[in-house]
Amino acid sequence: MADTKREIERKYESEDSGLPDLTGVAGVATVLDKGVAHLDATYYDTADERLATSSVTLRRRTGGSDAGWHLKFPVAPGVRDEIQAPLSDTLPGDLAGLVRSRVRGGELLPVVRLRSDRDVRHLVDADGRLLAEVSVDAVRADRLTAGGGEAQWTEIEVELADGGDPAFLDKVEKRLRKAGVRPSASASKLARALAETAPHQQQRASAPAREPATAADHVLAYVRAQRDAIVELDPAVRRDAEDSVHSMRVATRRLRSTLKSYGELLDRTVTDPVGDELKWLAGELGLDRDREVLTERLTAALDEVPATLVRGPVAERLHTWASAEHGGTRGRLIGVLDSRRYLALLDTLDALIADPPLRKAAGRKPRKTITKAVKKDFHRVAGLVERAVELEPGTDRDVAIHEARKKTKRARYAAEAARPALGKPAKDLVKSMKALQILLGEHQDSVMARQALRELSAVAHAAGESAFTYGLLHEREEQRAVRVETELPGFWDGIKDGTAGL
């Protein structure tokens, strides 16, 4: 089983003078010499370096205290999540899964070998507690693909101790700078190795990204951002990271909605089949997310019930229900992420972005064309909300409010894509649609909670338990829905007034 740790470090250029004296760094009582470690790492990537392009590194390393397989994902500048697995001859399956959204059908090949002589120092405080590990690394890099070369350099690496205060690294850097040491121009050893060992014809700076100029440029920038989010969230979903399923589902919905909203720019005969696949993916993600939302809601509601009104093992039954749902959907979800259908969808999104199915309006200036699309989505929301308000309470109104909520999300996402082009009007619409989505979502959550409570009540009754508490919770959920329905007309009037200038 792989282990994960948060790695916070900084790298510096090193001259032959080696490591400056760090005993003067505030908080450091002693600098301990831990000797020299000899590290030998082989880095893997696809032939077109998909991992490196995403600043992801995958290596097999021997030597040192943490020999094994190491997979690193960027979190922020100088911060990475490192996932470690024991040393083996082949890539462990769980690590292979974590890079699948990027590698897909490509083959992972050894691309660079790095051999380092690491001279290690520990910076410790007066209590002997480790503050940071500082090393001087003499590195030799060999490119393992055809036409590659070799490079050598020396660098200083400062890694914060687990649980340490990142501000301590500022103190170390101040001392290093005072001694003439400067931050490295490369984010990682691998990045430097790839740059310095590449065949000569590959050592060309890439052209700067072009600023969006047309309506399609703006929309495609948003589409690209959602594609990137799906790919980047895939490993987090596999690791069951908090909120990852929800975030990936939102990115999927944003992308699908955008392809619909801007059909005047992107040919829907091409994008609608892509939208169908995105809908399938969102549905699979929703199995887990809907369970999370319901569990949180029902647990919080039960916590508000006085102990004297809780009859039977309600909390235990809710926990069993939630755990059973989670276990089943988790296994299914990992299967989805490993499926050919999902990986083919990612390839299709790449192809759509690389060669978008542009219509005639795509080349127009953005303001008028994008405003038209946003207004169309807003008017669709208006019709659905006003219809829901006119209906009598009951199933028909529940369905109408749910439909209005879905179209509200679509209008919100269309406005998000429009923000760089339209500015404040789009920003204001995003805010309004988000508020409306929350209100309508409260109603839909109540509908789903009542359905779950009826199911739980039936199971409890069949087991000879009291159904009283489930009925009490059901009544409270019904009252929540009534409050939303009462508030909705005035809330909608305020939104209409606030978006009159769109």
C-alpha positions in Angstrom: 0.0 0.0 0.0 1.4 3.4 -1.0 2.0 6.1 1.7 1.5 9.8 1.1 3.4 12.8 2.6 3.4 16.5 1.9 6.8 17.7 0.8 7.7 21.3 1.2 11.1 22.2 -0.1 13.2 24.8 -1.9 16.1 24.4 -4.2 19.1 26.6 -4.7 22.1 26.9 -7.1 25.3 25.8 -5.5 28.8 26.9 -6.3 31.9 25.0 -5.4 31.9 26.7 -2.0 29.3 24.2 -0.8 26.9 24.8 2.1 27.1 28.1 4.0 27.2 28.1 7.8 23.5 27.8 9.0 24.1 27.9 12.8 23.0 31.5 12.7 19.5 30.8 11.4 16.9 31.8 14.0 15.7 28.8 15.9 18.5 26.5 15.0 20.5 25.2 17.9 22.6 22.6 16.2 23.5 21.5 12.6 24.0 17.8 12.6 26.2 16.1 9.9 24.2 13.0 8.7 26.8 11.8 6.2 26.6 11.2 2.5 23.9 9.1 0.8 24.3 7.8 -2.7 21.0 7.9 -4.6 20.2 6.3 -8.0 16.9 7.2 -9.5 15.3 6.3 -12.8 12.4 8.6 -13.9 9.6 7.3 -16.0 7.4 9.1 -18.5 5.7 8.6 -21.9 7.6 9.3 -25.0 5.9 12.7 -25.4 6.6 13.5 -21.7 3.0 13.8 -20.5 3.9 13.6 -16.9 6.7 16.2 -17.1 4.3 18.5 -18.9 2.0 18.4 -15.9 4.9 18.8 -13.5 4.3 15.2 -12.2 7.3 13.0 -11.5 7.5 9.2 -11.2 10.7 7.5 -10.2 12.2 4.3 -8.9 15.0 5.1 -6.5 17.6 3.1 -4.6 19.8 4.4 -1.8 18.9 6.6 1.1 16.3 6.1 3.7 13.3 6.0 1.4 14.2 3.7 -1.4 11.2 2.7 -3.5 8.8 4.1 -6.0 8.0 7.8 -5.6 5.1 9.7 -7.4 4.9 13.4 -6.9 2.0 15.8 -7.7 2.4 19.6 -7.6 0.3 21.4 -5.0 1.8 24.9 -5.0 5.3 26.3 -5.8 7.7 24.4 -3.7 5.0 22.1 -2.4 4.2 18.6 -3.7 2.4 15.5 -2.5 4.7 12.5 -2.6 3.2 9.1 -2.7 5.6 6.3 -1.9 5.5 2.6 -2.6 8.0 -0.2 -1.6 10.8 -1.0 -4.0 9.9 -3.5 -6.7 11.0 -4.3 -10.2 7.8 -3.1 -11.8 5.5 -0.1 -11.2 3.0 -0.9 -8.4 -0.6 -1.0 -9.6 -1.9 1.7 -7.3 0.7 4.2 -8.6 -0.1 3.2 -12.2 -3.7 4.0 -11.5 -2.8 7.5 -10.2 -1.1 8.5 -13.5 -3.6 6.8 -15.8 -5.6 9.9 -16.6 -2.4 11.4 -18.0 -0.7 8.3 -19.5 -3.9 6.5 -20.8 -2.8 4.1 -23.4 0.7 5.4 -23.6 3.7 3.3 -22.4 5.8 4.4 -19.4 9.4 4.4 -20.4 12.6 5.2 -18.5 13.6 8.7 -19.7 16.2 10.0 -17.3 18.6 8.5 -14.7 19.8 10.8 -11.9 22.7 9.7 -9.7 23.3 12.0 -6.7 25.8 12.1 -3.9 23.8 13.8 -1.2 25.6 15.4 1.7 23.0 15.8 4.4 22.6 18.1 7.4 19.8 18.3 9.9 18.8 21.6 11.4 17.5 21.0 14.9 16.2 23.2 17.7 17.3 23.3 21.4 15.0 20.3 22.2 16.6 18.2 19.4 13.5 18.5 17.2 14.2 18.4 13.5 13.3 21.7 11.7 14.6 20.9 8.2 16.9 18.7 6.3 19.5 20.5 4.2 21.5 18.7 1.6 24.2 19.5 -1.0 23.5 17.3 -4.0 26.1 16.6 -6.6 24.0 15.4 -9.5 24.8 13.5 -12.7 21.9 13.2 -15.2 21.7 10.8 -18.2 18.9 10.9 -20.7 17.9 7.4 -21.5 15.9 8.1 -24.7 17.5 8.2 -28.1 19.6 11.3 -28.9 19.9 12.4 -25.3 22.9 13.6 -23.5 24.2 14.1 -20.0 24.6 16.9 -17.5 26.1 17.6 -14.2 25.4 20.2 -11.5 25.4 20.8 -7.8 22.4 22.2 -5.9 21.3 22.8 -2.3 18.0 21.4 -1.2 16.1 22.5 1.9 13.2 20.3 2.9 10.9 21.3 5.8 10.4 18.7 8.5 7.0 17.0 8.7 4.6 19.3 10.5 7.0 22.2 10.4 6.2 25.9 9.9 6.8 26.9 6.3 8.0 30.3 7.6 11.1 28.6 8.8 12.2 28.1 5.2 12.2 31.9 4.8 14.7 32.2 7.6 17.0 29.6 6.0 16.7 31.4 2.6 17.6 34.7 4.2 20.8 33.2 5.5 21.5 31.5 2.1 21.0 34.7 0.2 23.2 36.6 2.5 25.9 34.1 1.7 25.4 34.6 -2.1 23.2 31.5 -2.7 20.3 32.0 -5.1 17.1 30.0 -5.8 17.3 27.4 -8.6 15.9 28.3 -11.9 14.4 24.8 -12.2 11.5 23.6 -10.2 12.9 20.1 -9.8 16.0 18.0 -10.7 14.0 16.2 -13.4 13.0 19.5 -15.0 16.6 20.6 -15.1 17.7 17.2 -16.4 15.2 17.2 -19.2 16.2 20.7 -20.3 19.9 20.1 -20.2 20.0 16.7 -21.7 17.5 17.2 -24.5 18.6 16.8 -28.1 19.6 20.2 -29.5 16.6 20.5 -31.8 14.3 20.1 -28.8 15.9 23.0 -26.8 13.6 25.7 -28.1 11.5 28.0 -26.0 7.8 27.5 -26.6 5.8 30.4 -28.1 3.9 32.5 -25.5 0.2 31.7 -25.2 -2.0 34.0 -27.3 -4.5 36.2 -25.5 -8.2 35.3 -26.3 -9.4 37.5 -29.1 -12.5 35.9 -30.5 -15.6 34.5 -28.9 -14.4 31.0 -29.4 -11.1 31.8 -27.8 -12.8 32.7 -24.6 -15.1 29.6 -24.6 -12.3 27.2 -25.5 -10.1 28.6 -22.7 -12.9 27.7 -20.2 -13.3 24.3 -21.9 -9.6 23.6 -21.6 -9.6 24.6 -17.9 -12.4 22.1 -17.2 -10.6 19.3 -19.1 -7.5 20.0 -17.1 -9.5 19.9 -13.9 -10.9 16.5 -14.7 -7.5 15.1 -15.5 -5.8 16.6 -12.4 -8.6 15.5 -10.0 -8.5 11.9 -11.2 -5.7 10.9 -8.8 -7.4 12.6 -5.9 -10.7 10.8 -6.6 -8.8 7.5 -6.6 -7.2 8.3 -3.3 -10.6 9.3 -1.9 -9.4 12.8 -1.1 -11.9 15.1 0.6 -14.3 16.9 -1.9 -12.5 15.4 -4.9 -15.5 13.5 -6.2 -17.7 16.6 -6.0 -15.0 18.8 -7.6 -14.5 16.4 -10.5 -18.3 16.2 -11.0 -18.6 19.9 -11.1 -15.8 20.2 -13.7 -17.6 17.6 -15.8 -20.9 19.5 -15.5 -19.3 22.8 -16.3 -17.8 21.3 -19.5 -21.0 19.7 -20.6 -23.0 22.9 -19.9 -20.5 25.1 -21.8 -20.7 22.9 -24.9 -24.5 23.3 -24.9 -24.6 27.0 -24.0 -22.2 28.0 -26.8 -23.6 25.9 -29.6 -23.6 28.9 -31.9 -19.8 28.8 -31.7 -19.1 25.0 -31.4 -20.9 22.6 -33.7 -23.3 20.6 -31.6 -23.4 17.7 -34.0 -19.8 17.1 -32.9 -20.1 18.3 -29.2 -23.4 16.6 -28.3 -22.0 13.1 -28.3 -19.2 14.4 -26.1 -21.8 15.9 -23.8 -23.5 12.5 -23.6 -20.3 10.9 -22.4 -19.8 13.7 -19.9 -23.3 13.2 -18.6 -22.5 9.5 -18.1 -19.3 10.4 -16.2 -21.2 12.9 -14.0 -23.8 10.3 -13.2 -21.1 7.8 -12.1 -19.5 10.4 -10.0 -22.9 11.4 -8.6 -23.4 7.9 -7.0 -20.8 8.7 -4.5 -21.4 12.5 -4.2 -25.2 12.1 -3.6 -24.4 9.6 -0.8 -22.0 12.1 0.8 -24.5 14.9 0.7 -27.4 12.9 2.1 -25.3 11.4 4.9 -24.0 14.8 6.0 -27.5 16.2 5.9 -29.2 13.4 7.8 -26.5 13.1 10.4 -26.7 16.9 11.1 -30.5 16.7 11.3 -30.4 13.8 13.7 -27.9 15.7 15.9 -30.6 18.4 16.3 -33.2 15.9 17.6 -33.4 15.8 21.5 -32.3 12.5 22.9 -35.8 11.8 24.3 -37.2 11.8 20.7 -34.7 9.4 19.3 -36.3 6.0 19.3 -34.3 3.0 18.3 -30.7 2.7 16.8 -31.2 5.5 14.3 -27.6 6.7 14.2 -26.3 3.2 13.9 -28.7 2.3 11.1 -27.8 5.6 9.3 -24.1 4.8 9.6 -24.6 1.3 8.3 -26.6 2.6 5.3 -24.0 5.2 4.5 -21.1 2.8 4.8 -22.8 0.2 2.6 -23.5 2.8 -0.1 -20.0 4.2 0.1 -18.3 0.8 -0.3 -20.3 -0.2 -3.3 -20.0 3.1 -5.2 -16.3 3.5 -4.4 -15.4 0.2 -6.1 -17.6 1.0 -9.0 -16.1 4.4 -9.4 -12.5 3.2 -9.5 -13.7 0.7 -12.2 -15.1 3.7 -14.2 -11.8 5.6 -14.0 -10.0 2.5 -15.3 -12.5 1.9 -18.1 -11.8 2.3 -21.8 -14.9 4.5 -22.1 -13.6 7.0 -19.6 -10.1 7.1 -21.1 -11.6 7.4 -24.6 -13.6 10.4 -23.3 -10.3 12.1 -22.2 -8.8 11.5 -25.6 -11.9 12.9 -27.3 -11.7 16.1 -25.1 -8.0 16.5 -26.1 -8.9 16.1 -29.8 -11.8 18.6 -29.5 -9.6 21.2 -27.9 -6.8 20.7 -30.4 -9.1 20.9 -33.4 -12.4 22.5 -32.3 -15.5 22.2 -34.5 -15.9 25.9 -35.0 -19.0 27.5 -36.5 -19.1 30.8 -38.4 -19.8 32.8 -35.3 -16.7 31.5 -33.6 -14.5 34.1 -35.1 -16.6 37.1 -34.1 -15.7 39.6 -31.4 -16.6 38.1 -28.1 -18.9 40.7 -26.3 -22.0 40.5 -28.5 -21.9 36.8 -29.3 -21.2 35.7 -25.7 -23.8 38.0 -24.2 -26.4 36.5 -26.5 -25.6 33.0 -25.3 -25.7 34.0 -21.6 -29.0 35.9 -22.0 -30.5 32.8 -23.7 -29.6 30.6 -20.7 -30.9 33.2 -18.2 -34.3 33.5 -20.0 -34.6 29.7 -19.8 -34.1 29.9 -16.1 -36.6 32.6 -15.8 -39.3 30.6 -17.5 -38.7 27.5 -15.4 -38.7 29.4 -12.1 -41.8 31.3 -12.9 -43.6 28.1 -13.9 -42.5 26.4 -10.6 -43.9 29.3 -8.6 -47.3 29.1 -10.3 -47.7 25.3 -9.6 -49.4 23.9 -6.5 -47.2 22.2 -3.9 -46.5 18.6 -4.7 -44.7 16.4 -7.0 -45.1 18.6 -10.1 -43.7 21.6 -8.3 -40.8 19.4 -6.9 -39.9 18.4 -10.5 -40.2 21.9 -11.8 -37.9 23.3 -9.1 -35.4 20.6 -9.8 -35.4 21.4 -13.5 -35.0 25.1 -12.7 -32.0 24.2 -10.5 -30.3 22.3 -13.4 -30.8 25.2 -15.8 -29.6 27.6 -13.1 -26.3 25.7 -13.0 -26.0 25.9 -16.8 -26.6 29.7 -16.7 -24.0 30.1 -14.0 -21.4 28.1 -15.9 -22.1 30.1 -19.1 -21.6 33.3 -17.1 -18.3 31.9 -15.6 -17.0 31.3 -19.1 -18.1 34.8 -20.1 -16.4 36.6 -17.2 -13.1 37.4 -19.0 -15.0 38.8 -22.0 -17.9 40.6 -20.2 -16.4 41.6 -16.9 -18.8 42.8 -14.1 -22.1 41.9 -15.7 -21.0 38.3 -16.0 -19.5 38.3 -12.5 -22.8 39.6 -11.1 -24.8 36.9 -12.9 -22.5 34.2 -11.6 -23.2 35.5 -8.1 -26.9 35.6 -8.6 -27.1 32.2 -10.2 -25.0 30.7 -7.5 -27.4 32.1 -4.8 -30.4 30.8 -6.7 -28.7 27.4 -7.2 -28.1 27.1 -3.4 -31.8 27.9 -2.6 -33.2 25.5 -5.2 -30.6 22.9 -4.1 -31.9 23.1 -0.5 -35.3 22.1 -1.9 -34.0 19.2 -3.9 -31.8 18.0 -1.0 -35.0 17.9 1.1 -36.8 15.9 -1.6 -33.9 13.3 -1.7 -33.6 13.3 2.1 -37.3 12.4 2.5 -37.0 9.6 0.0 -34.0 8.2 1.9 -35.9 8.5 5.3 -38.8 6.6 3.9 -36.5 3.8 2.8 -34.7 3.8 6.2 -38.0 3.8 8.0 -39.2 0.8 6.0 -36.1 -1.2 6.9 -36.3 -0.2 10.5 -40.0 -1.2 10.7 -39.2 -4.6 9.1 -36.6 -5.1 11.8 -39.1 -4.5 14.5 -37.7 -1.0 15.4 -39.6 2.2 16.0 -40.1 4.4 12.9 -41.0 7.4 15.0 -37.7 9.3 14.6 -37.6 8.8 10.9 -41.1 10.3 10.7 -40.0 13.3 12.8 -37.0 13.9 10.5 -39.3 13.5 7.4 -41.6 16.2 8.8 -38.7 18.6 9.4 -37.4 18.1 5.9 -40.9 18.8 4.5 -41.0 22.1 6.4 -37.6 23.0 4.9 -39.0 22.5 1.5 -42.0 24.7 2.3 -39.7 27.5 3.5 -37.9 27.4 0.2 -41.1 27.5 -1.8 -42.3 30.5 0.3 -39.1 32.4 -0.2 -38.6 31.7 -3.9 -41.0 34.3 -5.4 -39.4 37.3 -3.6 -35.9 35.9 -4.1 -36.5 35.6 -7.8 -37.8 39.1 -8.1 -34.6 40.4 -6.5 -32.5 38.5 -9.0 -34.5 39.9 -12.0 -34.0 43.4 -10.7 -30.3 42.8 -10.2 -29.7 41.5 -13.7 -31.8 44.0 -15.7 -28.7 45.5 -17.2 -27.4 42.3 -18.7 
